[in-house]
Amino acid sequence: MEVRAVAKYIRVQPRKVRIVADEVRGVPAQRAADVLRFHPSKGAFHLRKVVISAMANAQENLNLSPENLRIATIMVDEGPKMKRITARSMGRANRILKKTSHITVVVEEFQPEATVKPHGTKAKARPKFETPKTKKAKSDKKEKVEETVAAETVDTVAEEPVTSPEPIVEDTPTEVAETTETEEKA
């Protein structure tokens, strides 16, 4: 269902209101009113009044909730111009045209989309910020490579099996054992 509100003979140039109207066309009406409230232009002030009026019309006449309203169309037409003059040199005058606008806002009912993500979606990976590599870091890297190469050569030397010559046979313990046995017999 569409509801409209019209404001006529507004003392603001239509071109300036159209610039603001392009920013809020198609958005939810409540959000448009909030955005226009803090917009610095004079046209935004008058456009906000018309948007709020359209929301009130929908609520009073059709019992529609303001949260379910979206701006369908915004039309800014040119109204009559007031002709004024300003004095110039040598008794002449220049024309001043004070423009007016007719602002029409049409709101429609819509179902707002759910903002909750469906279950089972993964979170995006966070970016990883690495420290920038400098020349000093490159020299450190070269030193580490040299250290690992030196350690590998030491490890290979240590890993070789040690071959010993013939096992050493000691005659002394057996002789001592034999002497103790002979002494016990005696």
N, C-alpha and C positions, 0 to 999 in steps of 0.2 A: 504494500500500500504506500502511495506517495503523498506527501504533505508538503505544502509550499508556504513560504512567507516572502512578502515583497516590501521593500522600502523604496519610496520614490522621492525624487528631488533632493537627494543627498548632496551637500556642498563639498564634493571631492571629485577630482578628475577621474574619469572611468579607466584611463590607462593605468593609474596608480593602484586602483582597486583590483584590476585584472592580474597584476603581478602577484598580489597577495593571494588571490583566489586560486591561482595555479598551484600554490603550495598545499592547500587543504582539500582540493577536489578529490573525491573518492575515499577519503579517510573517515573513520567513525566520527559522528557529530560531536560527541563529548570531547574527544581528543582534539578536534578542530577548534572548539571553543577554548580549550586550554592553551593551544599554540597561539591562537590569535590574541589571547589576553596579554601576552608578554611581547607581542610584535610591536616595534616602535612606530609603525606608520599610522597615519590618520585613517587610511582606508581599512586597515585591520580592525580598528575600533568600531567602525560602522558595520563591517562585514560580520563581526562577532555578534553584534546586536541582532542581526537578521538570522544568523544560525541559531541563536538561543530562542528567538521567536518561533522559528520553524519547529524546534524541539518541543516547545510549549504547546504549539498547535497540535502536534501529533499526540502528545500526552492528554490534552484536554478533550479533543474531538474524537480520537480513535482509541484511547486508552492504551497507547503503545509505550513501552518502556524506553526511556532516553538512552539506555545502554545498548539497545538493539537497533539504533538508528545510524545510518550512514549517509553522507552527502552524495546524492546522485548527480545533481547538476548545480552549477552556479553560473548565472548569467548576469553580466554587468553591461547594461545598455546606457547609451548617452541620453541625458535629459536635456531640457532647454538650457540655452546659454544666456547668462545675464550680460548685457552689453554695458560697459563702463568706459570712461575716457580718462586719459591722463594728460596733463598740460605739457606741451613741448615749446620750443623756442619760437619766437616771432608769431605768437598767437595761434599756433597750430595745436592739434590734439591727436593723440594716438589711441587706438581702440584697445581695450582690455576685454577679453572674453572670460567670464567666470563660469566654468563648466559645472554641470550637475550630473548625477548618476541615478539610474534606477537599478537596484540590486535585487535579484530573485534567487532564492535558495530553495532547492527541492531536496527533501530527505526521504529515504526509503527504509523499510524494515529489512534486516538481514540477520542471519545467525552468526555470531562471532565464532571464529575458529578456536579450537582447543589449543592451548599453548603448551600442554604437557607432552613430552616426547614419549613415544611408545616404548615399552620395556624391551630390553634386549639390545639396545643400541650401545655401541662402544663410545667412550669418550675419545676425543681427538688427542693425539699425542702432542705433548708440549714441545715447543722448540728448545733445542739445546744450544746454549750460548757458550762457545769455546773461546778461550783466551787467544788473542792474536799471537802468532808465532813471530819471534824476533830473531835477529842474527845470533844472539847469545844462545837462544834455545837450540839453534841448529848446531852450534859448536858443542853444546852439552850432549846433543844426540850423537855426534861423531865420537865423543869421548866414551859414551856408554857402549857404542858398537865396538870400539877398540877393547874395552874392558871385557866384554862378553867373549870376544874372539880369544883374548889371552886366557880367560878362565876355561874355555873349551879345550885349548891346547894343554893346559895343566891337567885337566880331567882325563884326557886321553892318555897322557903319560902315566898317571896314577892308576889307570884301569888295567894296564898291561900286567899279566901275571908274572910274579917273581919266581924264577926257577932257581932252586938252590942246588948246589952240587950234591954228591953222595951224602946220605945221612951220616951224621957223626955218631960213631959208636964209642961209648965210653967203657973202658975196661975196668975202671976203678970200682964202680958200684958192685959189679959181679965178684970181683976179688974180695971186696969187703964182706959181701954176703957169704962167700965161701970160708973166709977166715972165722967169721962168727959161728958158723956151723961146726967147724972143726974144734973150736974152743969149747963149745957146749958139750961135745961128745967126750971130751977129755976130762 
